[in-house]
């Protein structure tokens, strides 16, 4: 039976206490809600110092963290309104299925999972129990991407002709507290690789242009980095309306680069994450370019706060969240098509 409509105060079970799990835990507490943590014990070896530091920090602040090592025990002893799935990608689906079977609303960190196996069962449970499910593509809450979407939908660049996405970030720079080889990122079995790990960048292209009708991809395990998952790929997309796109993803670049360009019949939009800017270049030479910058008080965590608020509102109001399970599965389909192309 689905969880009933919660009041102002809500209770969340966080499944996974890596960096993203800790972020959601702290944000939900800051928003005035109550949290408990489920730890599977599968990843405490490599990440133990980082996790120990989190619990020490909470204790120093006088906060008593409620921890469970068994999901059924967590269900019986902590009456949560919803579950946050923040463990490694390879564990997402099992955790989400457990939550859905228990009638809990679910927030799943991106990507939904690493394969199609079990997704139909999750969809059936969600529909049967009328559950709210949201997928954690937090860049949809980036103010400049939101402005870009507003301009795009307002016809600022006319009919879309082409798009280009580039995301390059050296995996060795991700988490200073751990060796990258101990994370899930470089390993296929754990749901790693640039395509799934950087599916944020696939998601916002999908958010703007929808699903492609054709994908061609090349690349794979190319850099000197350790691991067996793809660490550099390029893909070409063709959309039903005739627009085309290119997507570059890699674990190797320094300096890091994240950029999204849309070219249309009336102009070009360019979002540069690291330059913290959005620019509109009209095709008409008589019109001047326009540039928008991030608000001075913007903090990266603001995206995650707004994301959590959106999920909470959707649960409380039985409304549609910003990123639905269906959309998350659409993005997964694109990711897995790219990965399949790499094997050919």
URLIN-V730179 format. One record per backbone hydrogen bond with DSSP energy under -0.5 kcal/mol. NH is the residue of the N-H (numbers start at 1). CO is the residue of the C=O. If there is no record, write none. Layout:
# URLIN-V730179
nh=NH co=CO
nh=NH co=CO
This chain:
# URLIN-V730179
nh=3 co=103
nh=7 co=9
nh=12 co=34
nh=13 co=82
nh=14 co=12
nh=14 co=36
nh=15 co=13
nh=15 co=84
nh=16 co=14
nh=16 co=38
nh=22 co=18
nh=23 co=19
nh=24 co=20
nh=25 co=21
nh=26 co=22
nh=27 co=23
nh=28 co=24
nh=29 co=25
nh=30 co=26
nh=31 co=27
nh=32 co=29
nh=33 co=28
nh=34 co=10
nh=36 co=12
nh=37 co=66
nh=38 co=14
nh=39 co=68
nh=47 co=43
nh=48 co=45
nh=51 co=47
nh=52 co=48
nh=53 co=49
nh=54 co=50
nh=55 co=51
nh=56 co=52
nh=57 co=53
nh=58 co=54
nh=59 co=55
nh=60 co=56
nh=61 co=57
nh=62 co=59
nh=63 co=58
nh=64 co=62
nh=65 co=63
nh=66 co=35
nh=66 co=64
nh=67 co=65
nh=68 co=37
nh=74 co=70
nh=75 co=71
nh=76 co=72
nh=77 co=73
nh=78 co=74
nh=80 co=78
nh=81 co=11
nh=82 co=11
nh=83 co=105
nh=84 co=13
nh=85 co=83
nh=85 co=107
nh=86 co=15
nh=86 co=84
nh=90 co=190
nh=91 co=88
nh=92 co=88
nh=92 co=89
nh=95 co=91
nh=96 co=92
nh=97 co=93
nh=98 co=94
nh=99 co=95
nh=100 co=96
nh=101 co=97
nh=102 co=98
nh=103 co=100
nh=104 co=99
nh=105 co=81
nh=106 co=132
nh=107 co=83
nh=108 co=106
nh=108 co=134
nh=109 co=85
nh=109 co=107
nh=110 co=136
nh=119 co=116
nh=122 co=118
nh=123 co=119
nh=124 co=120
nh=125 co=121
nh=126 co=122
nh=127 co=123
nh=128 co=124
nh=129 co=125
nh=130 co=127
nh=131 co=126
nh=133 co=131
nh=134 co=106
nh=135 co=323
nh=136 co=108
nh=137 co=135
nh=138 co=136
nh=140 co=137
nh=141 co=138
nh=142 co=139
nh=146 co=142
nh=147 co=143
nh=148 co=144
nh=149 co=145
nh=150 co=146
nh=151 co=147
nh=152 co=148
nh=153 co=149
nh=154 co=150
nh=155 co=152
nh=156 co=151
nh=158 co=155
nh=161 co=263
nh=162 co=263
nh=163 co=244
nh=164 co=261
nh=165 co=246
nh=166 co=259
nh=167 co=248
nh=168 co=257
nh=169 co=250
nh=170 co=253
nh=171 co=251
nh=173 co=170
nh=174 co=171
nh=176 co=174
nh=178 co=175
nh=182 co=179
nh=183 co=180
nh=187 co=184
nh=191 co=188
nh=192 co=187
nh=193 co=185
nh=194 co=230
nh=197 co=193
nh=198 co=194
nh=199 co=196
nh=201 co=198
nh=202 co=198
nh=203 co=199
nh=204 co=200
nh=205 co=201
nh=206 co=202
nh=207 co=203
nh=208 co=204
nh=209 co=205
nh=210 co=206
nh=213 co=238
nh=214 co=238
nh=216 co=236
nh=218 co=234
nh=220 co=232
nh=222 co=220
nh=228 co=186
nh=229 co=186
nh=231 co=220
nh=232 co=220
nh=233 co=249
nh=234 co=218
nh=235 co=247
nh=236 co=216
nh=237 co=245
nh=238 co=214
nh=239 co=243
nh=242 co=239
nh=244 co=161
nh=245 co=237
nh=246 co=163
nh=247 co=235
nh=248 co=165
nh=249 co=233
nh=250 co=167
nh=251 co=231
nh=257 co=168
nh=259 co=166
nh=260 co=271
nh=261 co=164
nh=262 co=269
nh=263 co=162
nh=264 co=262
nh=264 co=267
nh=265 co=159
nh=266 co=157
nh=267 co=157
nh=268 co=281
nh=269 co=262
nh=270 co=279
nh=271 co=260
nh=272 co=270
nh=272 co=277
nh=273 co=258
nh=273 co=271
nh=274 co=258
nh=276 co=272
nh=276 co=273
nh=277 co=272
nh=278 co=292
nh=279 co=270
nh=280 co=290
nh=281 co=268
nh=281 co=279
nh=282 co=280
nh=283 co=266
nh=284 co=266
nh=285 co=283
nh=287 co=284
nh=290 co=280
nh=292 co=278
nh=294 co=276
nh=298 co=295
nh=302 co=299
nh=303 co=300
nh=304 co=300
nh=305 co=301
nh=306 co=302
nh=307 co=303
nh=308 co=304
nh=309 co=305
nh=310 co=306
nh=311 co=307
nh=312 co=308
nh=313 co=309
nh=314 co=310
nh=315 co=311
nh=316 co=312
nh=317 co=313
nh=318 co=314
nh=319 co=314
nh=324 co=322
nh=325 co=133
nh=328 co=324
nh=329 co=325
nh=330 co=326
nh=331 co=327
nh=332 co=328
nh=333 co=329
nh=334 co=330
nh=335 co=331
nh=336 co=332
nh=337 co=333
nh=338 co=334
nh=339 co=335
nh=340 co=336
nh=341 co=337
nh=342 co=338
nh=343 co=339
nh=343 co=340
nh=344 co=341
